[in-house]
Amino acid sequence: MKAKVTVMPKQSVLDPQGVAVRGALEHLGLSALGTVRVGKLIEIQFDDPGPGSIEAIEQRLHAACHELLSNPVIEDYRLEIER
């Protein structure tokens, strides 16, 4: 089982990294750019969790995303689980 956590700045929060990347992309000749946002992807590989425990792991992952992997004040996260 693999979990993928994507953490991105909230839409209402200024993303200085995104602004810097957008400027660099324009400098490289890419034009007509919209908003650029920079986030992070965290992949977590699990050994076989056994029957019936996937839901418990998913609940713990949501708690970990909220408490450790993201800053809920300025970031949103998306959790995807591949079984």
C-alpha positions as CSV (number, residue, x, y, z in Angstrom):
1,M,0.0,0.0,0.0
2,K,1.2,3.5,-0.8
3,A,0.0,6.8,0.4
4,K,0.6,10.1,-1.5
5,V,0.2,13.4,0.4
6,T,0.2,16.6,-1.6
7,V,0.6,19.7,0.4
8,M,-0.1,23.1,-1.2
9,P,-0.4,26.7,0.1
10,K,-4.0,27.7,0.5
11,Q,-5.4,29.8,-2.3
12,S,-5.8,32.8,0.0
13,V,-2.1,32.7,1.1
14,L,0.7,34.4,-0.9
15,D,3.1,31.8,-2.3
16,P,6.5,33.6,-2.6
17,Q,8.1,30.4,-4.0
18,G,5.5,30.3,-6.7
19,V,6.0,34.0,-7.5
20,A,9.8,33.4,-7.8
21,V,9.3,30.3,-10.0
22,R,6.9,32.3,-12.2
23,G,9.4,35.0,-12.7
24,A,12.1,32.5,-13.5
25,L,9.9,30.8,-16.1
26,E,9.1,34.1,-17.7
27,H,12.8,34.9,-17.8
28,L,13.3,31.6,-19.7
29,G,10.9,32.7,-22.3
30,L,7.6,31.1,-21.2
31,S,4.9,33.7,-21.5
32,A,1.2,33.9,-20.8
33,L,1.7,32.2,-17.4
34,G,-1.1,32.2,-14.9
35,T,-0.6,31.6,-11.3
36,V,2.3,29.3,-10.3
37,R,2.1,27.6,-6.9
38,V,4.8,25.4,-5.3
39,G,4.0,22.6,-2.9
40,K,5.4,19.3,-1.8
41,L,4.6,15.6,-2.5
42,I,5.3,13.0,0.2
43,E,5.1,9.3,-0.7
44,I,4.7,6.8,2.1
45,Q,5.1,3.1,1.3
46,F,3.6,0.6,3.7
47,D,4.2,-3.1,4.1
48,D,1.0,-5.3,3.9
49,P,-1.3,-3.8,6.5
50,G,-3.4,-6.9,6.7
51,P,-7.2,-7.1,6.4
52,G,-9.4,-4.6,8.0
53,S,-6.7,-2.2,9.1
54,I,-6.6,0.1,6.0
55,E,-9.3,2.3,7.4
56,A,-7.4,2.7,10.7
57,I,-4.2,3.6,8.8
58,E,-6.1,6.1,6.7
59,Q,-7.5,7.8,9.8
60,R,-3.9,8.0,11.3
61,L,-2.6,9.4,8.1
62,H,-5.2,12.2,8.1
63,A,-4.1,13.0,11.7
64,A,-0.4,13.0,10.7
65,C,-1.2,15.2,7.7
66,H,-3.0,17.7,9.9
67,E,-0.5,17.6,12.8
68,L,2.9,17.0,11.1
69,L,3.0,17.1,7.3
70,S,1.1,20.3,6.7
71,N,0.5,23.6,8.5
72,P,-3.3,23.8,8.5
73,V,-3.2,27.6,9.0
74,I,-1.6,28.2,5.6
75,E,-1.6,24.9,3.7
76,D,-4.1,22.3,2.4
77,Y,-3.4,18.7,1.9
78,R,-4.8,15.9,-0.3
79,L,-4.3,12.3,0.7
80,E,-4.4,9.5,-1.9
81,I,-4.1,5.9,-1.0
82,E,-3.1,3.3,-3.6
83,R,-3.9,-0.3,-2.5
